[in-house]
Amino acid sequence: MLYRCLVALLLAILSGSISAGVGEGQELYDAYCQICHGGLGEGQTMGKPLTDVMANRLTDADLLSVITDGRSGTGMAAWGSSFSTSEIFDIATYVRTLQGKPGLSLGDDAAGPSDDPMVLAGEALFKGEAACSSCHSYRDQGGSVGPALDGLSTRLDEKSLQQALLNPSATIVVGYEAKEVVQQDGTVIRGRYRNDSELAVQIQSDDGRRWVTYFKDRVKSVSDSSESLMPDVFETLGAIEQEQLVAFLRSL
């Protein structure tokens, strides 16, 4: 179809250079998509989940195509004649944040790993001593407590990357805000949350593998946290190690 061709053309022209608007995408999603797919992409009677394994495996081109052209034989409508190309990009990038990813990653998926010694050393730090991979992922490896880092170099300039490492609470990615639950015995639970209602809130476990429900009438309090869940690991590294880790992150 024509829209499918346009999507492919835009991907070719804008590869690695576009930064879709998460806020605008959320507004459009909440207005038009959540009635079928749920406020957090959990799925409803009329629409499939957007956060399951199958949806996560869609390439960016496929995701854009589904939103643009719909899917025949299903209830998924085609939105290409209703939204502009930039609006479809914004919706798609918001869907990616619901999946635990920071947005569209339009880089070259076929690109191989870097052979730069600084990048390789930084990757070893990321997976090892710095333990970044326990929360963050790239190339489908790592944790889900923090945003996926694929395509990071196309979204953050040098100054923004340094701020994210040195002061992670300054800017928190949508979908990764934290809440603090104080239980009756005084135990404090702090983590990424979802499905916050009058009755309960769900907090992601430290390992990112499950969501724990806390009923509000059974705890002392539930409050928003202005602090990022990201620990101050970067400041504990030596100068050379910091350079190595930054080199690796810039390679993504």
Backbone as CSV, one residue per row, in Angstrom:
resi,resn,N_x,N_y,N_z,CA_x,CA_y,CA_z,C_x,C_y,C_z
1,MET,0.834,-1.196,0.000,0.000,0.000,0.000,0.876,1.255,0.000
2,LEU,0.230,2.381,-0.383,0.970,3.639,-0.465,1.580,4.025,0.870
3,TYR,0.797,3.872,1.956,1.313,4.282,3.264,2.499,3.429,3.685
4,ARG,2.451,2.128,3.327,3.560,1.242,3.662,4.840,1.715,2.964
5,CYS,4.699,2.140,1.745,5.856,2.651,1.009,6.374,3.944,1.635
6,LEU,5.434,4.814,2.050,5.845,6.060,2.681,6.593,5.818,3.974
7,VAL,6.112,4.832,4.754,6.794,4.503,6.008,8.205,4.018,5.729
8,ALA,8.351,3.148,4.744,9.677,2.627,4.410,10.597,3.752,3.945
9,LEU,10.041,4.681,3.155,10.841,5.796,2.669,11.295,6.684,3.818
10,LEU,10.390,6.974,4.743,10.743,7.813,5.885,11.797,7.155,6.753
11,LEU,11.684,5.855,6.939,12.686,5.142,7.714,14.060,5.258,7.057
12,ALA,14.083,5.169,5.740,15.357,5.257,5.027,15.955,6.652,5.135
13,ILE,15.086,7.687,5.056,15.582,9.064,5.083,15.952,9.496,6.484
14,LEU,15.121,9.094,7.470,15.273,9.610,8.823,15.998,8.674,9.750
15,SER,16.532,7.569,9.223,17.182,6.568,10.070,18.209,7.192,10.998
16,GLY,18.003,6.936,12.319,18.959,7.405,13.307,18.870,8.870,13.636
17,SER,17.901,9.616,13.049,17.906,11.051,13.286,16.617,11.590,13.868
18,ILE,15.567,10.764,13.975,14.289,11.292,14.427,14.102,11.045,15.909
19,SER,13.499,11.973,16.599,13.171,11.809,18.011,11.687,12.078,18.159
20,ALA,10.893,11.012,18.207,9.452,11.173,18.254,9.021,11.757,19.592
21,GLY,7.871,12.446,19.604,7.388,13.098,20.805,6.594,12.163,21.677
22,VAL,7.164,11.737,22.812,6.472,10.817,23.708,5.214,11.457,24.270
23,GLY,5.305,12.740,24.698,4.148,13.414,25.275,3.000,13.522,24.296
24,GLU,3.281,13.946,23.069,2.247,14.048,22.046,1.670,12.669,21.733
25,GLY,2.542,11.667,21.689,2.089,10.305,21.420,1.169,9.794,22.506
26,GLN,1.468,10.121,23.768,0.622,9.681,24.872,-0.758,10.328,24.785
27,GLU,-0.800,11.619,24.435,-2.088,12.302,24.308,-2.950,11.637,23.230
28,LEU,-2.344,11.339,22.089,-3.085,10.690,21.009,-3.490,9.272,21.402
29,TYR,-2.562,8.561,22.042,-2.866,7.194,22.483,-4.041,7.196,23.456
30,ASP,-3.994,8.076,24.449,-5.056,8.119,25.458,-6.402,8.471,24.829
31,ALA,-6.366,9.312,23.795,-7.613,9.758,23.166,-8.211,8.717,22.221
32,TYR,-7.350,7.950,21.527,-7.861,7.088,20.463,-7.551,5.596,20.627
33,CYS,-6.496,5.254,21.354,-6.032,3.862,21.365,-6.353,3.100,22.644
34,GLN,-6.352,3.807,23.772,-6.467,3.110,25.039,-7.823,2.447,25.233
35,ILE,-8.859,2.923,24.552,-10.174,2.316,24.695,-10.161,0.848,24.252
36,CYS,-9.281,0.511,23.306,-9.162,-0.873,22.838,-7.977,-1.602,23.470
37,HIS,-6.878,-0.901,23.657,-5.637,-1.549,24.093,-5.300,-1.340,25.570
38,GLY,-6.099,-0.521,26.276,-5.845,-0.289,27.692,-4.909,0.875,27.923
39,GLY,-5.032,1.501,29.078,-4.243,2.677,29.378,-2.758,2.434,29.409
40,LEU,-2.351,1.188,29.733,-0.930,0.846,29.793,-0.564,-0.221,28.770
41,GLY,-1.414,-0.364,27.744,-1.136,-1.348,26.707,-1.387,-2.772,27.149
42,GLU,-2.151,-2.934,28.245,-2.377,-4.277,28.781,-3.404,-5.080,27.990
43,GLY,-4.112,-4.414,27.084,-5.110,-5.092,26.279,-6.498,-5.015,26.894
44,GLN,-7.512,-5.017,26.037,-8.900,-5.018,26.458,-9.652,-6.021,25.600
45,THR,-10.959,-6.144,25.840,-11.771,-7.083,25.054,-11.677,-6.787,23.569
46,MET,-11.605,-5.509,23.221,-11.614,-5.116,21.809,-10.223,-5.041,21.189
47,GLY,-9.182,-5.111,21.995,-7.839,-4.953,21.430,-6.808,-5.802,22.142
48,LYS,-5.803,-6.265,21.412,-4.759,-7.122,21.975,-3.778,-6.317,22.824
49,PRO,-3.039,-6.999,23.709,-2.004,-6.301,24.479,-0.908,-5.763,23.564
50,LEU,-0.347,-4.643,23.945,0.764,-4.048,23.205,2.087,-4.252,23.917
51,THR,2.040,-4.984,25.034,3.252,-5.181,25.832,3.651,-6.642,25.922
52,ASP,2.982,-7.513,25.146,3.337,-8.928,25.200,4.527,-9.228,24.294
53,VAL,4.955,-10.473,24.285,6.139,-10.867,23.519,5.961,-10.579,22.030
54,MET,4.778,-10.893,21.497,4.548,-10.714,20.059,4.647,-9.243,19.662
55,ALA,4.038,-8.363,20.462,4.089,-6.937,20.145,5.500,-6.388,20.290
56,ASN,6.240,-6.876,21.292,7.614,-6.421,21.503,8.524,-6.811,20.351
57,ARG,8.190,-7.904,19.667,9.035,-8.394,18.583,8.811,-7.665,17.270
58,LEU,7.763,-6.837,17.196,7.533,-6.072,15.975,8.702,-5.120,15.735
59,THR,9.181,-5.081,14.514,10.195,-4.083,14.182,9.529,-2.714,14.161
60,ASP,10.335,-1.665,14.185,9.760,-0.325,14.124,8.957,-0.128,12.840
61,ALA,9.468,-0.643,11.733,8.757,-0.521,10.458,7.412,-1.228,10.522
62,ASP,7.375,-2.421,11.133,6.120,-3.168,11.258,5.130,-2.430,12.150
63,LEU,5.634,-1.881,13.270,4.753,-1.152,14.185,4.138,0.055,13.495
64,LEU,4.951,0.811,12.781,4.440,1.966,12.044,3.429,1.537,10.987
65,SER,3.708,0.411,10.346,2.814,-0.083,9.302,1.465,-0.501,9.876
66,VAL,1.475,-1.160,11.040,0.222,-1.599,11.665,-0.639,-0.397,12.028
67,ILE,-0.010,0.636,12.595,-0.777,1.828,12.956,-1.301,2.531,11.702
68,THR,-0.479,2.579,10.674,-0.848,3.280,9.441,-1.915,2.546,8.651
69,ASP,-1.706,1.231,8.434,-2.554,0.461,7.529,-3.584,-0.418,8.229
70,GLY,-3.455,-0.587,9.560,-4.349,-1.502,10.251,-3.993,-2.943,9.955
71,ARG,-4.847,-3.856,10.383,-4.637,-5.280,10.117,-5.954,-5.898,9.667
72,SER,-5.966,-6.401,8.435,-7.185,-7.000,7.900,-7.557,-8.238,8.701
73,GLY,-8.853,-8.448,8.866,-9.326,-9.607,9.603,-9.332,-9.410,11.106
74,THR,-8.921,-8.236,11.571,-8.933,-7.920,13.005,-9.674,-6.603,13.203
75,GLY,-9.803,-6.198,14.449,-10.464,-4.934,14.728,-9.542,-3.738,14.645
76,MET,-8.271,-3.977,14.255,-7.296,-2.892,14.195,-7.542,-2.029,12.964
77,ALA,-7.957,-0.780,13.217,-8.266,0.128,12.121,-7.001,0.752,11.545
78,ALA,-7.109,1.237,10.313,-6.010,1.967,9.677,-6.146,3.442,10.038
79,TRP,-5.050,4.036,10.554,-5.084,5.422,10.996,-4.319,6.349,10.058
80,GLY,-3.840,5.808,8.948,-3.019,6.608,8.044,-3.741,7.793,7.445
81,SER,-5.059,7.689,7.272,-5.808,8.799,6.696,-6.298,9.777,7.761
82,SER,-6.110,9.427,9.033,-6.580,10.274,10.133,-5.454,11.063,10.783
83,PHE,-4.266,10.469,10.850,-3.131,11.105,11.505,-2.048,11.449,10.493
84,SER,-1.290,12.475,10.797,-0.130,12.811,9.977,0.988,11.799,10.238
85,THR,1.983,11.808,9.383,3.113,10.898,9.560,3.802,11.121,10.900
86,SER,3.987,12.386,11.297,4.652,12.673,12.565,3.808,12.205,13.744
87,GLU,2.489,12.302,13.637,1.610,11.837,14.719,1.689,10.319,14.868
88,ILE,1.792,9.613,13.744,1.933,8.158,13.799,3.267,7.788,14.435
89,PHE,4.327,8.528,14.113,5.619,8.302,14.771,5.498,8.510,16.278
90,ASP,4.765,9.567,16.672,4.618,9.867,18.098,3.856,8.761,18.823
91,ILE,2.795,8.255,18.214,2.032,7.158,18.831,2.905,5.920,18.954
92,ALA,3.649,5.616,17.887,4.512,4.428,17.902,5.583,4.539,18.976
93,THR,6.162,5.723,19.143,7.209,5.862,20.154,6.627,5.745,21.553
94,TYR,5.372,6.186,21.754,4.745,6.017,23.069,4.462,4.542,23.339
95,VAL,4.042,3.806,22.310,3.842,2.359,22.474,5.148,1.697,22.898
96,ARG,6.262,2.149,22.334,7.562,1.586,22.722,7.857,1.859,24.200
97,THR,7.477,3.039,24.715,7.720,3.301,26.133,6.858,2.397,27.000
98,LEU,5.655,2.068,26.546,4.812,1.127,27.290,5.449,-0.254,27.330
99,GLN,6.252,-0.555,26.325,6.942,-1.842,26.261,8.259,-1.833,27.030
100,GLY,8.547,-0.725,27.702,9.792,-0.637,28.458,10.958,-0.152,27.647
101,LYS,10.675,0.477,26.514,11.724,0.991,25.641,11.573,2.505,25.557
102,PRO,12.663,3.239,25.311,12.584,4.697,25.305,11.926,5.296,24.077
103,GLY,11.667,4.535,23.055,11.047,5.082,21.856,11.480,4.305,20.634
104,LEU,11.252,4.887,19.458,11.660,4.235,18.228,13.172,4.214,18.114
105,SER,13.697,3.101,17.660,15.125,2.989,17.399,15.300,2.774,15.908
106,LEU,15.666,3.855,15.202,15.699,3.801,13.743,17.106,3.671,13.194
107,GLY,18.006,3.180,14.017,19.367,2.971,13.550,19.462,1.756,12.660
108,ASP,20.643,1.428,12.235,20.882,0.286,11.356,20.950,-0.986,12.177
109,ASP,19.866,-1.799,12.147,19.814,-3.026,12.933,20.850,-4.033,12.494
110,ALA,21.354,-3.886,11.254,22.304,-4.871,10.751,23.736,-4.538,11.141
111,ALA,23.899,-3.377,11.766,25.253,-2.973,12.131,25.836,-3.934,13.159
112,GLY,27.070,-4.296,12.996,27.707,-5.237,13.908,28.264,-4.535,15.120
113,PRO,28.736,-5.296,16.111,29.288,-4.693,17.324,30.570,-3.932,17.010
114,SER,30.842,-2.909,17.799,32.035,-2.097,17.592,33.284,-2.874,17.987
115,ASP,34.411,-2.583,17.293,35.688,-3.198,17.665,36.592,-2.167,18.347
116,ASP,36.018,-1.006,18.717,36.758,0.031,19.430,37.060,-0.480,20.845
117,PRO,38.336,-0.493,21.259,38.693,-0.998,22.596,37.970,-0.273,23.722
118,MET,37.749,1.049,23.579,37.039,1.806,24.603,35.591,1.344,24.707
119,VAL,34.977,1.100,23.558,33.581,0.644,23.544,33.475,-0.752,24.147
120,LEU,34.395,-1.626,23.783,34.378,-2.987,24.316,34.587,-3.001,25.828
121,ALA,35.499,-2.149,26.303,35.732,-2.048,27.749,34.494,-1.493,28.448
122,GLY,33.835,-0.512,27.809,32.619,0.056,28.381,31.488,-0.947,28.436
123,GLU,31.406,-1.798,27.407,30.374,-2.843,27.399,30.618,-3.840,28.530
124,ALA,31.888,-4.177,28.756,32.222,-5.090,29.853,31.834,-4.478,31.200
125,LEU,32.057,-3.174,31.362,31.638,-2.478,32.583,30.122,-2.498,32.723
126,PHE,29.440,-2.224,31.621,27.975,-2.171,31.599,27.388,-3.495,32.095
127,LYS,27.989,-4.601,31.643,27.481,-5.923,32.016,28.052,-6.418,33.348
128,GLY,29.215,-5.870,33.723,29.898,-6.385,34.903,29.854,-5.483,36.099
129,GLU,30.982,-4.808,36.382,31.140,-4.044,37.614,30.056,-2.989,37.821
130,ALA,29.704,-2.252,36.776,28.696,-1.202,36.915,27.287,-1.778,37.031
131,ALA,27.084,-3.018,36.562,25.801,-3.739,36.686,24.626,-2.993,36.053
132,CYS,24.914,-2.208,34.996,23.841,-1.468,34.331,22.818,-2.406,33.679
133,SER,23.300,-3.568,33.224,22.419,-4.490,32.500,21.394,-5.154,33.403
134,SER,21.529,-4.998,34.723,20.515,-5.559,35.611,19.215,-4.767,35.517
135,CYS,19.290,-3.519,35.048,18.104,-2.679,34.907,17.819,-2.288,33.459
136,HIS,18.881,-2.065,32.672,18.722,-1.600,31.297,19.050,-2.718,30.307
137,SER,18.450,-2.615,29.126,18.726,-3.600,28.086,19.188,-2.923,26.804
138,TYR,19.816,-3.703,25.941,20.146,-3.288,24.581,20.259,-4.556,23.766
139,ARG,19.837,-4.466,22.510,19.812,-5.640,21.634,19.139,-6.831,22.321
140,ASP,18.016,-6.555,23.013,17.208,-7.583,23.676,17.958,-8.327,24.774
141,GLN,18.981,-7.703,25.349,19.705,-8.297,26.467,19.636,-7.351,27.661
142,GLY,19.377,-7.882,28.851,19.388,-7.064,30.046,18.037,-6.989,30.728
143,GLY,17.933,-6.060,31.696,16.734,-5.953,32.515,15.705,-4.991,31.959
144,SER,14.573,-4.875,32.687,13.469,-4.023,32.229,13.044,-2.997,33.264
145,VAL,13.802,-2.880,34.364,13.467,-1.883,35.379,13.689,-0.471,34.846
146,GLY,14.709,-0.314,34.003,14.995,0.966,33.368,14.742,0.884,31.872
147,PRO,14.722,2.024,31.186,14.467,2.046,29.739,15.513,1.264,28.951
148,ALA,15.084,0.673,27.843,16.027,0.052,26.909,16.878,1.154,26.283
149,LEU,18.127,0.852,25.973,19.066,1.876,25.523,19.389,1.810,24.038
150,ASP,18.722,0.947,23.284,18.958,0.888,21.843,18.675,2.251,21.214
151,GLY,19.569,2.708,20.361,19.383,3.994,19.694,19.623,5.195,20.584
152,LEU,20.287,4.980,21.733,20.504,6.068,22.693,21.243,7.247,22.076
153,SER,22.223,6.968,21.236,23.047,8.041,20.667,22.253,8.965,19.755
154,THR,21.113,8.514,19.239,20.285,9.364,18.374,19.305,10.208,19.174
155,ARG,19.191,9.922,20.474,18.214,10.643,21.293,18.844,11.620,22.273
156,LEU,20.055,11.316,22.742,20.701,12.175,23.724,22.013,12.738,23.179
157,ASP,22.155,14.046,23.282,23.442,14.626,22.929,24.403,14.441,24.101
158,GLU,25.650,14.897,23.942,26.675,14.655,24.967,26.271,15.238,26.322
159,LYS,25.737,16.449,26.314,25.344,17.104,27.567,24.213,16.346,28.250
160,SER,23.216,15.923,27.478,22.072,15.209,28.049,22.491,13.855,28.596
161,LEU,23.421,13.189,27.911,23.908,11.902,28.386,24.644,12.066,29.713
162,GLN,25.495,13.067,29.802,26.211,13.318,31.051,25.248,13.609,32.188
163,GLN,24.215,14.383,31.915,23.224,14.682,32.948,22.492,13.412,33.383
164,ALA,22.148,12.550,32.410,21.448,11.313,32.734,22.293,10.412,33.634
165,LEU,23.611,10.463,33.442,24.509,9.623,34.235,24.806,10.229,35.608
166,LEU,24.972,11.561,35.643,25.369,12.217,36.884,24.189,12.664,37.741
167,ASN,23.063,12.940,37.102,21.877,13.400,37.837,20.626,12.769,37.225
168,PRO,20.447,11.465,37.396,19.339,10.762,36.737,17.956,11.250,37.144
169,SER,17.840,11.902,38.299,16.524,12.385,38.741,16.094,13.660,38.024
170,ALA,17.027,14.303,37.307,16.708,15.566,36.627,15.654,15.357,35.550
171,THR,15.761,14.267,34.811,14.793,13.945,33.758,14.503,12.455,33.815
172,ILE,13.270,12.102,34.119,12.879,10.695,34.232,11.996,10.345,33.044
173,VAL,12.341,9.283,32.329,11.594,8.857,31.143,10.158,8.508,31.525
174,VAL,9.210,8.961,30.706,7.802,8.648,30.947,7.609,7.135,31.032
175,GLY,6.905,6.697,32.063,6.683,5.274,32.264,7.646,4.651,33.249
176,TYR,8.651,5.436,33.667,9.654,4.925,34.610,9.703,5.748,35.895
177,GLU,8.628,6.508,36.153,8.525,7.216,37.415,8.326,6.195,38.539
178,ALA,8.641,6.619,39.765,8.561,5.697,40.906,7.518,6.149,41.919
179,LYS,7.011,5.192,42.667,6.152,5.461,43.819,6.770,4.795,45.042
180,GLU,6.416,5.336,46.195,6.921,4.814,47.462,5.746,4.316,48.294
181,VAL,5.814,3.056,48.692,4.774,2.436,49.512,5.345,2.178,50.905
182,VAL,4.675,2.706,51.936,5.071,2.442,53.316,4.085,1.438,53.898
183,GLN,4.591,0.250,54.231,3.730,-0.787,54.759,3.456,-0.563,56.246
184,GLN,2.507,-1.363,56.788,2.091,-1.187,58.177,3.238,-1.386,59.164
185,ASP,4.198,-2.231,58.824,5.326,-2.470,59.729,6.464,-1.462,59.533
186,GLY,6.221,-0.465,58.672,7.225,0.561,58.424,8.149,0.273,57.254
187,THR,8.059,-0.916,56.683,8.886,-1.258,55.525,8.545,-0.352,54.343
188,VAL,9.574,0.165,53.699,9.375,1.066,52.566,9.684,0.326,51.267
189,ILE,8.729,0.323,50.361,8.899,-0.284,49.034,8.897,0.846,48.014
190,ARG,9.935,0.905,47.200,10.037,1.970,46.205,10.357,1.364,44.856
191,GLY,9.601,1.718,43.833,9.867,1.147,42.525,8.985,1.720,41.434
192,ARG,9.263,1.295,40.225,8.470,1.663,39.066,7.061,1.130,39.270
193,TYR,6.060,1.896,38.840,4.688,1.483,39.121,3.833,1.466,37.856
194,ARG,2.673,0.830,37.994,1.650,0.850,36.950,0.300,0.588,37.621
195,ASN,-0.782,0.778,36.879,-2.136,0.491,37.357,-2.403,1.114,38.725
196,ASP,-2.107,2.396,38.836,-2.383,3.114,40.083,-3.851,3.530,40.087
197,SER,-4.637,2.989,41.025,-6.063,3.290,41.120,-6.404,3.690,42.547
198,GLU,-7.675,3.932,42.814,-8.100,4.276,44.167,-7.888,3.113,45.124
199,LEU,-7.902,1.889,44.585,-7.822,0.702,45.438,-6.407,0.177,45.629
200,ALA,-5.594,0.231,44.576,-4.285,-0.431,44.654,-3.295,0.169,43.669
201,VAL,-2.033,-0.179,43.864,-0.968,0.202,42.936,-0.063,-1.010,42.767
202,GLN,0.479,-1.178,41.569,1.397,-2.289,41.310,2.810,-1.747,41.181
203,ILE,3.741,-2.362,41.927,5.142,-1.961,41.924,5.983,-3.076,41.323
204,GLN,6.883,-2.726,40.415,7.744,-3.724,39.779,8.801,-4.204,40.770
205,SER,9.047,-5.511,40.787,10.063,-6.078,41.676,11.449,-5.604,41.249
206,ASP,12.412,-5.700,42.158,13.770,-5.219,41.877,14.391,-5.907,40.675
207,ASP,14.050,-7.185,40.461,14.621,-7.909,39.327,13.824,-7.689,38.044
208,GLY,12.727,-6.950,38.152,11.938,-6.611,36.972,11.068,-7.727,36.442
209,ARG,11.021,-8.868,37.126,10.331,-10.038,36.577,8.853,-10.121,36.942
210,ARG,8.422,-9.347,37.927,7.013,-9.441,38.322,6.533,-8.099,38.864
211,TRP,5.214,-7.970,38.949,4.576,-6.778,39.499,3.820,-7.186,40.756
212,VAL,4.077,-6.480,41.852,3.454,-6.793,43.132,2.359,-5.771,43.411
213,THR,1.161,-6.264,43.768,0.020,-5.395,44.047,-0.029,-5.022,45.528
214,TYR,-0.163,-3.727,45.796,-0.307,-3.231,47.161,-1.660,-2.527,47.282
215,PHE,-2.541,-3.083,48.140,-3.852,-2.482,48.346,-3.711,-1.291,49.296
216,LYS,-4.257,-0.157,48.887,-4.016,1.082,49.614,-4.622,1.095,51.014
217,ASP,-5.686,0.311,51.249,-6.267,0.281,52.587,-5.512,-0.664,53.516
218,ARG,-4.439,-1.305,53.004,-3.658,-2.233,53.814,-2.236,-1.736,54.058
219,VAL,-1.935,-0.540,53.573,-0.608,0.046,53.795,-0.788,1.412,54.449
220,LYS,0.289,1.930,54.998,0.220,3.244,55.645,0.056,4.368,54.636
221,SER,0.833,4.302,53.557,0.771,5.387,52.578,1.332,4.955,51.239
222,VAL,0.896,5.654,50.197,1.435,5.512,48.843,1.678,6.919,48.318
223,SER,2.890,7.209,47.907,3.206,8.562,47.446,4.118,8.535,46.231
224,ASP,4.103,9.628,45.464,4.993,9.765,44.313,6.415,10.018,44.795
225,SER,7.381,9.532,44.040,8.784,9.787,44.337,9.374,10.624,43.214
226,SER,10.076,11.674,43.582,10.694,12.545,42.578,12.090,12.075,42.206
227,GLU,12.550,11.003,42.844,13.893,10.500,42.595,13.874,9.341,41.604
228,SER,14.872,9.319,40.751,15.025,8.220,39.806,15.407,6.935,40.541
229,LEU,15.024,5.812,39.947,15.405,4.510,40.507,16.858,4.167,40.183
230,MET,17.468,4.957,39.307,18.843,4.671,38.892,19.826,5.012,40.005
231,PRO,20.655,4.068,40.444,21.631,4.342,41.504,22.780,5.216,40.981
232,ASP,23.516,5.840,41.898,24.634,6.724,41.530,25.905,5.912,41.282
233,VAL,25.827,5.010,40.315,26.962,4.140,40.017,28.061,4.898,39.286
234,PHE,27.669,5.775,38.361,28.639,6.444,37.487,29.684,7.202,38.299
235,GLU,29.244,7.867,39.375,30.171,8.669,40.171,31.186,7.810,40.920
236,THR,30.894,6.526,41.105,31.818,5.645,41.827,32.922,5.108,40.925
237,LEU,32.787,5.307,39.615,33.779,4.796,38.666,34.949,5.758,38.546
238,GLY,36.112,5.243,38.193,37.265,6.072,37.924,37.089,6.823,36.613
239,ALA,37.951,7.809,36.369,37.825,8.660,35.181,37.892,7.848,33.890
240,ILE,38.826,6.910,33.818,38.966,6.093,32.604,37.740,5.207,32.424
241,GLU,37.257,4.624,33.507,36.070,3.771,33.429,34.857,4.573,32.970
242,GLN,34.757,5.804,33.448,33.654,6.659,33.019,33.731,6.908,31.517
243,GLU,34.923,7.186,31.022,35.101,7.404,29.585,34.725,6.157,28.795
244,GLN,35.098,4.996,29.310,34.778,3.745,28.633,33.270,3.510,28.570
245,LEU,32.607,3.747,29.690,31.159,3.526,29.723,30.440,4.499,28.795
246,VAL,30.873,5.756,28.788,30.269,6.742,27.889,30.502,6.350,26.435
247,ALA,31.696,5.872,26.116,31.992,5.436,24.740,31.058,4.330,24.311
248,PHE,30.796,3.394,25.218,29.873,2.302,24.894,28.458,2.829,24.685
249,LEU,27.994,3.691,25.571,26.631,4.222,25.453,26.479,5.036,24.181
250,ARG,27.530,5.769,23.799,27.461,6.546,22.566,27.439,5.663,21.320
251,SER,27.839,4.394,21.484,27.860,3.470,20.344,26.492,2.840,20.088
252,LEU,25.579,3.010,21.008,24.276,2.352,20.881,23.355,3.130,19.939
